[in-house]
Amino acid sequence: MSFSNLTLIERSLAAVWHPCTQMRLHHAEGEDALPLIPVAHGKGAWLYDFDGRRYLDGISSWWTNLFGHANPRINAALKAQLETLAHVMLAGFTHAPVVELSERLSALTGGALGHAFYASDGASATEIALKMSFHFWQNSGRPEKNRFLCLANGYHGETVGALAVTDVPLFKAAYAPLVRQGDTVATPDARHAAPGETPVDVARHAAAALEVKLKAEGESIAALIVEPLVQGAAGMAMHDPEYLRLARALCDRYAVHLICDEIAVGNGRTGTFFAHEQAGIHPDLLCLSKGITGGYLPLSIVLCRDAIYQAFYAKDVRRGFLHSHSYTGNPLACRAALATLDIFQEDAVLAANRQRAEWLATALEKLAAHPEIRHPRQCGMIAAFDVATGDPAFPRKFLRAALEEGVLLRPIGNTVYFMPPYVVTEAEVALLGAAAEAALARL
Ligand SMILES: *Cc1c(COP(=O)(O)O)cnc(C)c1O
């Protein structure tokens, strides 16, 4: 079966229901049009259509791709795994990739989080963490601790359970009657600094609000879930690590679990392998997904402290964590994750990314001079800025303009961000900056 750009788009619009999309916009004309990009193949940081036109993947294909498309080392590891074992159920069976991956991830937490539970997507990881915390308190004789706290504008996935702690009205409002709503506490988003305030001040105010909440209602709260350092879907809202230090201390004081959702910010994205390392803390539960397989296969992981695991270990089957998915711990996905961890090690990626982060800083600095730009900000391999515009169609207009410049940049609301794979060159980072500037000039 052969495709061209046109036939692929037509057949996709006829047969595929695309995510996060009002499909009608793909049929709209002019100002409103939302493009659908046919991708024939990918190589390194680039995506190619059927006519050989290429786009620089400035957002790592929704924050998943770490080491480029068609990475030779990940490809080779997967081919070898394919010849060995593609899949086996993980209840009552085990295999080398899942064991090795669990051991290596535990080691990356310094042994603090010694048990790994597997699923296939981020939202499921969120739900697993929430269920584990809830069930932990039940098993510990404190069933009244059954509510969850999340940060304002936080995002933890879109299944009905995950929406309980996702504070994005656009994704949630229509389903509100289905959701057992968590409670929202102040975000430490550094953009909220009053004149003269530092990000640390904002972090302390937000922690003070958390303390008020925990003092009043901590007895009924199971866990606080946060996206450490960067609230991604909120529009790359960044905060000082001080918030995590204070939140950790408060969670300890009021016997509340701290869940770090590092689905977006893990895997070296913020400069350390895990974002929470920058606060010198450990969470009780840690969610990973997205980049963990290098952007190759769906996989998510919840790491937990041994004390949580132990609360489920009993004669009574019902005290166990009976959650499962058909593809729990899939060997191919685990192998892709192991190959990804190998690259981190062999190429000293965290150190090499310090140079890449400097290139991003240079690109951001140039853009910051633009009169329409607000709050230029960066955390490791994420650079972002807001655009002063009230145009609700800004995201797709900018996306279209950037595509015409040969780069994939997909704003969240009026926030434009660069989140490239860890293989971009200095010239490619400069192209991201120049394309953003040209796109802004066109609008
Ligand atoms: C993407 C994301 C999720 C959800 O992951 P899916 O695989 O899309 O379900 C959860 N939390 C954060 C922080 C994310 O960025």
The ligand as a Tripos MOL2 file, in Angstrom:
@<TRIPOS>MOLECULE
LIG
   15    15     1     0     0
SMALL
NO_CHARGES

@<TRIPOS>ATOM
      1 C1          1.7580   13.4080   29.6730 C.3       1 LIG1
      2 C2          1.6010   13.4680   31.1360 C.ar      1 LIG1
      3 C3          0.7610   12.5830   31.8180 C.ar      1 LIG1
      4 C4         -0.1210   11.5860   31.1210 C.3       1 LIG1
      5 O1          0.5820   10.6680   30.3700 O.3       1 LIG1
      6 P1         -0.1830    9.8930   29.1810 P.3       1 LIG1
      7 O2          0.7770    8.8610   28.7310 O.co2     1 LIG1
      8 O3         -0.4680   10.9400   28.1450 O.co2     1 LIG1
      9 O4         -1.4280    9.3320   29.7750 O.co2     1 LIG1
     10 C5          0.7110   12.6710   33.1880 C.ar      1 LIG1
     11 N1          1.4560   13.5670   33.8580 N.ar      1 LIG1
     12 C6          2.2750   14.4220   33.2400 C.ar      1 LIG1
     13 C7          3.0970   15.3740   34.0460 C.3       1 LIG1
     14 C8          2.3600   14.4260   31.8620 C.ar      1 LIG1
     15 O5          3.1400   15.3260   31.2400 O.3       1 LIG1
@<TRIPOS>BOND
     1     1     2 1
     2     2     3 ar
     3     2    14 ar
     4     3     4 1
     5     3    10 ar
     6     4     5 1
     7     5     6 1
     8     6     7 2
     9     6     8 1
    10     6     9 1
    11    10    11 ar
    12    11    12 ar
    13    12    13 1
    14    12    14 ar
    15    14    15 1
@<TRIPOS>SUBSTRUCTURE
     1 LIG1         1 GROUP 0 **** ****
